[in-house]
Amino acid sequence: MSTTTYTVTGMTCGHCVSSVTEEVEQITGVTGVEVDLPTGRVTVTSDAPIDDALVKDAVEEAGYALKP
């Protein structure tokens, strides 16, 4: 089990949270996604470590960006 936390910029509402959650959940191996809107923190739980580039791509697909 692996847990990684990212910071996503640009989220302002519940729809933003849903979009990011939906995209990140589609990554193979992801077992859970928790988004904290006020801080922009996205915690990803997975069976094994997930490549950060996959998470970045999923977040961008939802219309947002990972904070460097």
C-alpha positions as CSV (number, residue, x, y, z in Angstrom):
1,M,0.0,0.0,0.0
2,S,1.3,3.4,-1.0
3,T,0.0,6.9,-0.1
4,T,1.2,10.1,-1.8
5,T,0.0,13.7,-1.4
6,Y,0.0,16.3,-4.1
7,T,-1.0,19.9,-4.2
8,V,-3.4,20.9,-7.1
9,T,-3.9,24.5,-8.1
10,G,-7.0,26.0,-9.6
11,M,-9.7,24.1,-7.8
12,T,-12.5,26.3,-6.5
13,C,-15.6,24.2,-6.0
14,G,-17.1,20.8,-5.5
15,H,-17.2,20.2,-9.2
16,C,-13.5,20.7,-9.3
17,V,-13.0,18.1,-6.6
18,S,-15.2,15.6,-8.5
19,S,-13.3,16.2,-11.8
20,V,-9.9,15.6,-10.2
21,T,-11.1,12.6,-8.2
22,E,-12.7,11.0,-11.3
23,E,-9.6,11.4,-13.4
24,V,-7.1,10.2,-10.8
25,E,-9.3,7.2,-9.9
26,Q,-8.9,6.0,-13.5
27,I,-5.1,5.4,-13.0
28,T,-4.4,1.7,-12.8
29,G,-3.6,0.7,-9.2
30,V,-5.2,3.6,-7.5
31,T,-7.5,2.4,-4.7
32,G,-8.5,5.8,-3.2
33,V,-8.5,9.5,-3.8
34,E,-9.1,12.2,-1.1
35,V,-9.3,15.9,-2.1
36,D,-9.2,18.7,0.4
37,L,-10.5,21.7,-1.5
38,P,-9.4,24.5,0.9
39,T,-5.7,23.4,0.8
40,G,-5.7,21.8,-2.7
41,R,-4.2,18.7,-1.3
42,V,-4.9,15.4,-3.1
43,T,-4.0,12.2,-1.3
44,V,-3.7,9.2,-3.6
45,T,-3.7,5.7,-2.1
46,S,-2.6,2.8,-4.4
47,D,-1.5,-0.8,-4.4
48,A,2.0,0.3,-5.3
49,P,3.8,3.6,-5.9
50,I,2.2,5.5,-8.8
51,D,4.3,7.4,-11.3
52,D,3.9,11.1,-10.6
53,A,3.7,11.8,-14.3
54,L,0.5,9.7,-14.5
55,V,-1.1,11.8,-11.7
56,K,0.1,15.0,-13.3
57,D,-1.5,13.9,-16.6
58,A,-4.8,13.0,-14.9
59,V,-5.0,16.3,-13.0
60,E,-4.3,18.2,-16.3
61,E,-6.9,16.2,-18.1
62,A,-9.4,17.4,-15.4
63,G,-8.3,21.0,-16.2
64,Y,-6.0,21.7,-13.3
65,A,-2.3,21.7,-12.5
66,L,0.0,20.1,-9.9
67,K,1.9,22.6,-7.9
68,P,5.6,22.1,-8.4
